Amino acid sequence: MSHSRADRAVLRRRCRPVAPALLSCLALSAAAACTTVPLEEAHTLVSYDGLMSNNGKITKARLRVDPNDLAAAKTIYVESTTVSPNAGASIRKPSESALVANVISRALCVGVSDRFQVVDRRENADVVVHATVTRIVPTNAAMAGVSTATSLGASFVIPVPVPRLPVGLGGLAVEAEATTRDGKQAGAMVWAKGANAITTSARVSQVGDAYSLASSFGSDFSKMLVTGKTPYKGLPKFPSAQKIRSSLGGRPKYPACERFGRSPGVKDFAASQIGLPPSWTDKRPAVVGQWSP
């Protein structure tokens, strides 16, 4: 359908206010980068020997796994994730760093359920998993609030998702290992990831970004144990039915995972879209890991 010269002039006038905003958003997206979070060792692993880098640009990791040590294992115990003194000192409220640790435990428990039977006693397990938060890069809560307000306001003007402001982004670093009954390390990972302005929702909390990234670590490490190989190669697979059910707040596959609570699911996703702190939707963990270097 052709337009007259007058019609084209009207269209140009209508689009003129939108164009700068759209270009600004595109420029912001291009400039947005992940927070740089270094890999950090907290000396909680049996050994750091033989860890290989994944050479990732977004997710940094050094890892090793021995599929032979995991092949005969049927049962697994997931310890409560601990928070190192260094990581805990960066967050004002211990309850918030504990919330991040609990998300890791929950994600690990649900993830390993794809292959292992999760038991509620360490002595009944063929493999024991423990993880430690080694660093939390705090989210600038004030800037997260400004970013949320800006994004919500812009959404009424242009029908294009608006990235958050790439200022005050947080991050997370974790290390974890799986050991056999005789104390041998069957798998280990030192991991770090920063939030980015495009895919990480801004939440008004010091641990807003760390909370969002915690389940990512749990997924990566549990996938490595389930498959016996690096989780960073190959095409992504559709999550299992039990993972989907758990992510939506349903009952976990094994009762032993109930100690870490259930995911707030859709409720938390909705809250994240308007910047609410994770503590508003996720219950305080009943079990909190104690630091033991």
N, C-alpha and C positions, 0 to 999 in steps of 0.2 A: 504494500500500500504506500503510495507516494504522499508526501506532505508539501503543502504550499510554503512559500517563503515566510509568510506570517506565522504558520504553525511551527516552522523550524525555529523562528526567533523566540516564540513562547517557550518551547522546550529548552532552549539554551538558557533562558532567564530562570526557569524552574530548576535546572540542574546546577546552575552556577553556585548556589550556597552549599550544595552537597559535595561537589567536586573537591574543594579544598579539604573538607573533613575526611573524605575517602582517601585522598592522597596522603593526608597526615597519618591516617591509620596504617596505610601500607608502608609508609616510611618508618613508623614506629615498630611495625612487625619485623621489618628488615633489620632494624637496629637492635631489637630485643635479643638478648643472649642468656644462656643459662648462668646462674650463679656458679662461680668456680669453687668447688669443694674438694680439697685435697684428700687423697687416701690416707687414712690414719690408723696406726696400730696401737691397740690398748694392751697388748701382751696378755690376752685371754685365750689365745689359741695354743694348742699343743706344739705346733710348729708353723713357721711361715715359709719353710723351704719348699721349693718346687711350684710356687704360685705363678701362674702365667697370666699376662695381661690380656684383656679383651680388646685393647686398643680402641675403646669407645670414645666418641666425641661428646655424647650426652651423659651416658652412664659409664663411670670409670670403675673397673673392677680388676682384681687379681684373684685367681681361683685355681683350684685343683679338685679333682674328684677321682676316686678309684671305684669303677663300676664292679670290680670283682669283690671288693669288701662289702658292697651293698647288695650284691646279687642274692645272697642267702638270707638277708634280713627280711623279716616279716612284720615285726612290731617296732614302734618308734615312740619316744617320749620327747615332748617339747618343753624345755624349761622356760620359765618366765624370763623375758628379755630384760637385761640390766642396762643401766645408764651409767657411763663412766663419770667420775668426778669432773673431768674437763667438760664433757657435754652438759652435765647438770648445772654447772656454774654459769652457763650462758643464758639460762632461762630463769626468770624470777620465781615462778611458781613450780615447785617440784611435781605437783599434781599434773601439770601440763606435759612435762617431759615423760612422766609415767604413762600418760595417755598415748604418746608416740610409741613408747616401748611396747605397750599392750597391743597396738595395731600390728606391730611386727610379729608378735607371738601369735596373734589370731590368724594373720595371713600365712605364717609358716604352718600352723596346725591344719588349716583348711587345705593348703597346697599339698602337703605330704600325704594327705588322706586319699589322694588319687592313686597311690600305690601301696602305702603302708597302713597297717592298723595302728591307730594312735591309742596308746594306753595311758592310764592315769598314775602309774607308778614307775619310777626310774628303774627299779630292779626287775621289772617285767619286760623291759625293752631290749631289743637287739641293737638298736641305735639310739643315741641320745643327741639331741640338737640343742645348742645354746647360742644366743646372739647377744651382742653388746653394742649399744649406741655409743659411738666414739666421738661424734661431733654433731651438734645442732647449730646451724647458722640461723639465728633468729630472723623471723620475718618482721619488717618494720610495720607494726600494726597500724600506725597513723597513715602511712602511705598506702597500705592495703585498703583502708577505708576510703581514701581519696580515689583510689583506682576503681573501687567498686561503684562509687557514686558516679564517676566519670563514665564508666562502661554502661551503667544502667541508663544514664541520661542520654548517651549517644545512641543507645538502642532504639530510642523513640524517634530519632532523626533519620538514621540510615539503617536499612535492613541488612546490615553486614555485622558479623561478630567483631567486637572491638577488643583488641588485646589489652591486658592490664598494663599499667605504667611499669616500665622495666627498672624500677627503683626500689630498693629495700627488699629484694627477693631473698628468700631463705634457702636452706639446703640441709642435707642429712648425710652422715657417714656411719656405716655399720660394719662390724665384722662378726662372722659366725662360723661354726664348724659342726660337723657330725662325727661322733666317735662311736666305735664299736664297744662291745662288752669288755674287751680287754684293754680299752683305752686308746686304740689305734685310730688315727685320724682318717676317716673315710672320705671326707670332703670339707673344703674350707673356702671362704670367700671374704675378701676385704673390699668394700663397696662404697661408692660415694656418688651422689647425684644432686644437682642444683635445680631449683625451680626455674621455669621460664615464663615469659610474659604471655605466651600464646595458649599453652595447654594446662597451666596450673592456675586454678582459680584463686583470686585474692581473698584472704580471710583475715578478719580483724583479730589476730592472735599472734603472739610471738612464735607459736609452733604451727601456725597455719600451713606453711609449706612443708615442714617436716612431717606433719600428720599426713598430708596428701602423698608424700613420697614413701612413707613407711611401708605401705602395702606393696609398692613396686619392688622393694628389696625382698620382702617375704615371698613374693611371686618368683623372683629370679632365683633365690637360693633353693626354694622347695622344688622348682622345676629341675634344677641341676641334680638334686637327690633322686627325684622320681625317674628321670631319664638316664642318669649316669653320665651325662655329658654337658658341655657348656650350654647355657640357655641363650647365648647370643648368636647362634648360627641357625640357619634354616628358616623356613617360613613359619609365621605365627600360627598356632592351632586354636581352634574354637574351644573355649573353656568347657570343662565337664559339667554335667547337670548338677552335681553336688556343689561345685564352685559357684555356679550361677545362683543356686538356691541360697547358699550362705551369704553371697554378696548382697542379696536382697533382704537380708535379715532373717532368713529361715534357719531352721535347726541344722547344726553341722552334722556331718556324716557319723562322727564318733562323739559320744558324750564327753570324752576327755577334753574336747575343745571348748566345751561350755564354760570352763574356768576363765577363759579370756573374753567371755561375753559374746554377744552376737553383733554383727555389723548393723549400723543404723540404716544402711541401705538407701532407699529412695529419699527418705527424710533428710539424710545428711547431704545427698546430692543437691536437693532443693535448697538447703541452707547454704551450701557452698556457693551457689549462684548469686546469692545476695550478700555474701561476705560474712555470714555469721560464724563465730568461733566454733571449732569442733567440739568443745566442751559442752555446747548447748544441745548437741544431739547424741553424742557418744557418752555412755555412762562411765564413771570413774572405775577403773579395773579393781576387781576384788582381790586380785593377786598381783603384787608388785615385786619384781626381781630385786634382790639385794646384791650390791656390788661386791665381787670377790675376785681380786686380781690374781 
